[in-house]
Amino acid sequence: MIKTIFLIWFLIIFMAFTQAYFAESTLSGKDIFSKVKGPYGTCNTCHPGGSSAGRWDSEAKEISDDGDKKIPEIKGIGKKKSPEQLEKIIVLMRNKYKVPIQDDQMKMLIDYISNL
């Protein structure tokens, strides 16, 4: 009886984990940009439409009018960034801010940003 209950709980947890994991990998580039959240929000939080949301306040860890760092445009200023540059930026953000973007989602996200 206890083994059966344990097996059922294990299957429920396993199914929930795999369903969430595989659901993320099927997102489009636009969905990754606007729905995959790190601790400070999505890509779109700081880069609405690929541009800049203003300034980042390092102490308060939030977007602020008088923040100490300008949030750069992800598309580039005056010209588009290359796919290699975009990948470098995304990897940096993924590592620094723990944004849960998987390797197989990288190309979809780069393709989406390149077309903004």
N, CA, C and O of each residue as an XYZ file, in Angstrom:
464
protein
N       0.822     -1.195      0.000
C       0.000      0.000      0.000
C       0.870      1.266      0.000
O       0.632      2.184     -0.785
N       1.858      1.310      0.865
C       2.739      2.473      0.930
C       3.539      2.605     -0.365
O       3.774      3.715     -0.844
N       3.956      1.471     -0.930
C       4.689      1.511     -2.194
C       3.820      2.087     -3.311
O       4.303      2.849     -4.149
N       2.559      1.724     -3.320
C       1.638      2.224     -4.342
C       1.453      3.733     -4.212
O       1.482      4.451     -5.211
N       1.267      4.203     -3.010
C       1.111      5.637     -2.775
C       2.381      6.376     -3.190
O       2.312      7.414     -3.849
N       3.531      5.846     -2.808
C       4.806      6.456     -3.177
C       4.958      6.493     -4.696
O       5.389      7.507     -5.246
N       4.616      5.419     -5.369
C       4.728      5.355     -6.822
C       3.809      6.378     -7.489
O       4.211      7.031     -8.452
N       2.598      6.522     -6.996
C       1.657      7.496     -7.552
C       2.189      8.915     -7.367
O       2.161      9.710     -8.307
N       2.673      9.243     -6.174
C       3.245     10.580     -5.932
C       4.461     10.824     -6.815
O       4.628     11.917     -7.356
N       5.294      9.833     -6.959
C       6.473      9.957     -7.808
C       6.061     10.247     -9.251
O       6.639     11.122     -9.897
N       5.071      9.521     -9.756
C       4.608      9.737    -11.128
C       4.011     11.125    -11.317
O       4.238     11.763    -12.345
N       3.255     11.594    -10.339
C       2.658     12.926    -10.428
C       3.745     13.993    -10.475
O       3.692     14.903    -11.302
N       4.719     13.881     -9.598
C       5.817     14.856     -9.569
C       6.632     14.772    -10.851
O       6.990     15.800    -11.426
N       6.926     13.565    -11.303
C       7.702     13.383    -12.530
C       6.973     13.976    -13.729
O       7.587     14.649    -14.557
N       5.672     13.733    -13.829
C       4.890     14.250    -14.953
C       4.821     15.780    -14.912
O       4.915     16.429    -15.954
N       4.661     16.351    -13.735
C       4.603     17.809    -13.617
C       5.935     18.427    -14.031
O       5.964     19.438    -14.733
N       7.038     17.818    -13.594
C       8.362     18.338    -13.943
C       8.614     18.245    -15.441
O       9.043     19.224    -16.053
N       8.360     17.104    -16.035
C       8.636     16.945    -17.466
C       7.699     17.787    -18.308
O       8.100     18.295    -19.355
N       6.466     17.944    -17.875
C       5.517     18.762    -18.623
C       5.968     20.221    -18.622
O       5.926     20.878    -19.662
N       6.392     20.729    -17.483
C       6.863     22.112    -17.410
C       8.142     22.280    -18.215
O       8.309     23.285    -18.907
N       9.032     21.327    -18.135
C      10.309     21.423    -18.853
C      10.085     21.428    -20.359
O      10.649     22.259    -21.070
N       9.274     20.514    -20.840
C       9.056     20.424    -22.279
C       8.164     21.546    -22.795
O       8.290     21.948    -23.952
N       7.269     22.056    -21.962
C       6.421     23.163    -22.394
C       7.262     24.397    -22.682
O       6.986     25.122    -23.638
N       8.292     24.647    -21.862
C       9.147     25.805    -22.070
C       9.884     25.730    -23.391
O      10.055     26.748    -24.061
N      10.321     24.549    -23.777
C      11.138     24.439    -24.985
C      10.311     24.591    -26.261
O      10.880     24.686    -27.348
N       8.988     24.617    -26.152
C       8.152     24.767    -27.334
C       7.678     26.215    -27.538
O       6.874     26.485    -28.431
N       8.172     27.132    -26.719
C       7.770     28.525    -26.849
C       8.384     29.149    -28.097
O       9.469     28.761    -28.529
N       7.679     30.118    -28.667
C       8.228     30.861    -29.801
C       9.222     31.902    -29.276
O       9.280     32.153    -28.072
N       9.994     32.500    -30.170
C      10.936     33.537    -29.768
C      10.249     34.708    -29.082
O      10.760     35.253    -28.103
N       9.085     35.091    -29.602
C       8.317     36.192    -29.008
C       7.860     35.835    -27.595
O       7.912     36.669    -26.691
N       7.408     34.587    -27.409
C       6.972     34.140    -26.082
C       8.145     34.071    -25.108
O       7.996     34.420    -23.936
N       9.300     33.627    -25.577
C      10.487     33.583    -24.715
C      10.826     34.999    -24.266
O      11.099     35.229    -23.088
N      10.810     35.950    -25.202
C      11.136     37.347    -24.919
C      10.173     37.960    -23.908
O      10.587     38.740    -23.051
N       8.902     37.615    -24.003
C       7.906     38.279    -23.163
C       7.380     37.451    -21.997
O       6.690     37.997    -21.136
N       7.682     36.144    -21.934
C       7.092     35.316    -20.876
C       8.088     34.598    -19.969
O       7.754     34.295    -18.823
N       9.300     34.317    -20.444
C      10.269     33.604    -19.608
C      10.876     34.610    -18.637
O      11.529     35.567    -19.055
N      10.659     34.393    -17.330
C      11.055     35.366    -16.314
C      12.298     34.939    -15.556
O      12.474     33.776    -15.193
N      13.150     35.924    -15.333
C      14.250     35.805    -14.400
C      13.822     36.487    -13.111
O      12.643     36.802    -12.948
N      14.745     36.719    -12.197
C      14.371     37.347    -10.921
C      13.857     38.782    -11.068
O      13.159     39.268    -10.178
N      14.185     39.473    -12.168
C      13.751     40.854    -12.348
C      12.734     41.009    -13.463
O      12.465     42.127    -13.902
N      12.170     39.915    -13.923
C      11.149     39.973    -14.959
C      11.620     39.327    -16.246
O      12.582     38.558    -16.256
N      10.937     39.645    -17.323
C      11.236     39.073    -18.631
C      12.208     39.990    -19.384
O      12.545     41.070    -18.898
N      12.653     39.565    -20.555
C      13.469     40.433    -21.418
C      12.695     41.719    -21.711
O      13.256     42.815    -21.715
N      11.391     41.556    -21.957
C      10.532     42.680    -22.312
C      10.377     43.684    -21.171
O      10.023     44.837    -21.421
N      10.630     43.281    -19.933
C      10.529     44.190    -18.794
C      11.500     45.354    -18.942
O      11.125     46.512    -18.758
N      12.753     45.039    -19.277
C      13.780     46.075    -19.411
C      13.936     46.559    -20.848
O      14.462     47.647    -21.084
N      13.482     45.756    -21.808
C      13.639     46.083    -23.225
C      12.297     45.974    -23.953
O      12.141     45.131    -24.836
N      11.318     46.828    -23.585
C      10.012     46.718    -24.248
C      10.142     46.938    -25.752
O      10.612     47.984    -26.200
N       9.727     45.958    -26.510
C       9.827     46.037    -27.961
C      11.252     46.022    -28.475
O      11.486     46.300    -29.651
N      12.214     45.699    -27.611
C      13.614     45.656    -28.011
C      14.360     46.931    -27.703
O      15.568     47.009    -27.924
N      13.655     47.951    -27.189
C      14.324     49.213    -26.892
C      14.746     49.246    -25.426
O      15.143     48.216    -24.881
N      14.672     50.377    -24.794
C      15.119     50.536    -23.422
C      13.970     50.994    -22.543
O      13.134     51.793    -22.965
N      13.930     50.481    -21.309
C      12.907     50.908    -20.358
C      13.406     52.068    -19.499
O      12.715     52.477    -18.566
N      14.578     52.600    -19.790
C      15.077     53.743    -19.023
C      16.383     53.441    -18.316
O      17.387     53.130    -18.956
N      16.369     53.534    -16.997
C      17.585     53.362    -16.209
C      17.397     52.267    -15.161
O      16.296     52.061    -14.652
N      18.487     51.571    -14.850
C      18.481     50.486    -13.867
C      19.116     50.983    -12.587
O      20.242     51.481    -12.604
N      18.403     50.853    -11.472
C      18.916     51.232    -10.160
C      19.555     49.997     -9.536
O      18.857     49.069     -9.129
N      20.882     49.990     -9.464
C      21.614     48.815     -8.980
C      21.345     48.519     -7.514
O      21.307     47.354     -7.116
N      21.157     49.557     -6.704
C      20.918     49.327     -5.280
C      19.532     48.746     -5.035
O      19.382     47.766     -4.305
N      18.524     49.351     -5.645
C      17.143     48.899     -5.436
C      16.790     47.695     -6.304
O      15.767     47.046     -6.082
N      17.641     47.393     -7.301
C      17.415     46.275     -8.233
C      16.066     46.423     -8.946
O      15.249     45.504     -8.980
N      15.868     47.624     -9.516
C      14.628     47.891    -10.237
C      14.855     49.001    -11.261
O      15.874     49.690    -11.234
N      13.896     49.158    -12.154
C      13.937     50.229    -13.138
C      13.498     51.508    -12.437
O      12.476     51.539    -11.751
N      14.291     52.567    -12.623
C      14.013     53.820    -11.933
C      14.412     54.991    -12.819
O      15.366     54.890    -13.591
N      13.686     56.106    -12.712
C      14.007     57.295    -13.500
C      15.386     57.851    -13.171
O      16.043     58.443    -14.027
N      15.821     57.661    -11.935
C      17.122     58.189    -11.542
C      18.135     57.066    -11.268
O      19.051     57.224    -10.460
N      17.956     55.946    -11.947
C      18.880     54.831    -11.775
C      20.279     55.173    -12.236
O      20.485     56.131    -12.981
N      21.236     54.382    -11.788
C      22.632     54.692    -12.076
C      23.130     54.141    -13.408
O      24.209     54.528    -13.857
N      22.380     53.254    -14.053
C      22.835     52.675    -15.319
C      21.738     52.755    -16.371
O      20.591     52.387    -16.117
N      22.099     53.237    -17.543
C      21.162     53.280    -18.668
C      20.954     51.860    -19.186
O      21.924     51.140    -19.422
N      19.730     51.461    -19.359
C      19.434     50.148    -19.931
C      19.609     50.272    -21.445
O      18.874     51.029    -22.078
N      20.554     49.556    -22.039
C      20.794     49.708    -23.476
C      19.671     49.092    -24.304
O      18.952     48.199    -23.854
N      19.549     49.592    -25.512
C      18.600     48.978    -26.442
C      19.171     47.644    -26.876
O      20.344     47.553    -27.240
N      18.360     46.625    -26.840
C      18.837     45.298    -27.200
C      19.059     45.182    -28.709
O      19.872     44.377    -29.164
N      18.334     45.990    -29.477
C      18.467     45.961    -30.937
C      19.719     46.688    -31.398
O      20.172     46.480    -32.523
N      20.283     47.532    -30.554
C      21.423     48.339    -30.953
C      20.971     49.764    -31.199
O      19.785     50.016    -31.407
N      21.887     50.673    -31.178
C      21.554     52.074    -31.388
C      21.968     52.435    -32.805
O      23.159     52.478    -33.116
N      20.996     52.694    -33.659
C      21.278     53.092    -35.022
C      21.532     51.943    -35.979
O      21.477     52.137    -37.194
N      21.805     50.772    -35.474
C      22.029     49.621    -36.350
C      21.681     48.336    -35.599
O      21.667     48.303    -34.368
N      21.407     47.309    -36.343
C      21.083     46.012    -35.742
C      22.355     45.321    -35.277
O      23.418     45.483    -35.877
N      22.237     44.558    -34.216
C      23.354     43.758    -33.742
C      23.355     42.437    -34.500
O      22.306     41.962    -34.934
N      24.530     41.850    -34.657
C      24.644     40.566    -35.348
C      24.103     39.455    -34.447
O      24.021     39.637    -33.233
N      23.733     38.309    -35.021
C      23.279     37.180    -34.206
C      24.320     36.753    -33.170
O      23.966     36.325    -32.072
N      25.601     36.870    -33.519
C      26.656     36.493    -32.573
C      26.679     37.452    -31.380
O      26.855     37.025    -30.239
N      26.498     38.762    -31.652
C      26.451     39.739    -30.571
C      25.235     39.504    -29.675
O      25.332     39.577    -28.450
N      24.095     39.221    -30.296
C      22.877     38.960    -29.523
C      23.042     37.731    -28.644
O      22.628     37.733    -27.485
N      23.649     36.676    -29.194
C      23.859     35.465    -28.397
C      24.757     35.759    -27.204
O      24.501     35.275    -26.102
N      25.800     36.543    -27.413
C      26.714     36.906    -26.330
C      25.968     37.665    -25.227
O      26.181     37.406    -24.042
N      25.097     38.599    -25.615
C      24.308     39.378    -24.658
C      23.344     38.466    -23.887
O      23.224     38.571    -22.666
N      22.664     37.577    -24.606
C      21.690     36.686    -23.966
C      22.384     35.742    -22.989
O      21.877     35.509    -21.892
N      23.530     35.201    -23.370
C      24.280     34.312    -22.474
C      24.706     35.075    -21.221
O      24.628     34.546    -20.112
N      25.157     36.323    -21.398
C      25.544     37.144    -20.249
C      24.359     37.349    -19.310
O      24.494     37.182    -18.098
N      23.199     37.709    -19.860
C      22.004     37.930    -19.037
C      21.534     36.630    -18.376
O      21.106     36.621    -17.222
N      21.624     35.548    -19.129
C      21.218     34.251    -18.577
C      22.082     33.905    -17.371
O      21.567     33.437    -16.355
N      23.373     34.128    -17.471
C      24.279     33.785    -16.376
C      24.216     34.789    -15.231
O      24.174     34.399    -14.065
N      24.209     36.075    -15.556
C      24.245     37.112    -14.527
C      22.932     37.210    -13.763
O      22.940     37.331    -12.538
N      21.802     37.160    -14.469
C      20.502     37.355    -13.844
C      19.684     36.071    -13.732
O      18.506     36.106    -13.376
N      20.309     34.953    -14.035
C      19.654     33.639    -13.880
C      18.341     33.549    -14.645
O      17.350     33.023    -14.139
N      18.346     34.066    -15.869
C      17.163     33.959    -16.726
C      17.146     32.538    -17.298
O      18.112     32.122    -17.937
N      16.066     31.793    -17.078
C      16.053     30.372    -17.457
C      15.818     30.119    -18.944
O      14.817     29.513    -19.327
N      16.738     30.582    -19.769
C      16.650     30.338    -21.207
C      17.525     29.137    -21.526
O      18.717     29.120    -21.216
N      16.926     28.147    -22.141
C      17.651     26.925    -22.473
C      18.412     27.101    -23.780
O      18.082     27.962    -24.596
N      19.427     26.280    -23.964
C      20.251     26.372    -25.179
C      19.416     26.215    -26.450
O      19.668     26.896    -27.444
N      18.423     25.320    -26.424
C      17.617     25.100    -27.633
C      16.650     26.258    -27.908
O      16.077     26.332    -28.995
N      16.462     27.157    -26.945
C      15.608     28.320    -27.142
C      16.397     29.517    -27.687
O      15.813     30.483    -28.179
N      17.723     29.442    -27.593
C      18.582     30.559    -27.958
C      18.347     31.038    -29.393
O      18.186     32.237    -29.618
N      18.327     30.129    -30.359
C      18.176     30.509    -31.766
C      16.822     31.165    -32.006
O      16.729     32.149    -32.740
N      15.773     30.623    -31.389
C      14.441     31.224    -31.570
C      14.403     32.649    -31.022
O      13.811     33.537    -31.634
N      15.036     32.864    -29.866
C      15.062     34.191    -29.264
C      15.896     35.155    -30.110
O      15.495     36.300    -30.319
N      17.039     34.703    -30.591
C      17.886     35.543    -31.453
C      17.156     35.899    -32.736
O      17.209     37.047    -33.178
N      16.481     34.940    -33.336
C      15.718     35.212    -34.569
C      14.632     36.255    -34.307
O      14.423     37.149    -35.128
N      13.950     36.150    -33.190
C      12.890     37.103    -32.862
C      13.471     38.509    -32.671
O      12.967     39.475    -33.242
N      14.535     38.617    -31.863
C      15.131     39.928    -31.595
C      15.691     40.540    -32.876
O      15.603     41.751    -33.077
N      16.259     39.715    -33.733
C      16.832     40.218    -34.992
C      15.776     40.843    -35.892
O      16.096     41.688    -36.727
N      14.519     40.436    -35.730
C      13.443     40.960    -36.569
C      12.637     42.070    -35.919
O      11.633     42.512    -36.477
N      13.057     42.524    -34.754
C      12.339     43.624    -34.088
C      12.548     44.923    -34.849
O      12.025     45.963    -34.448
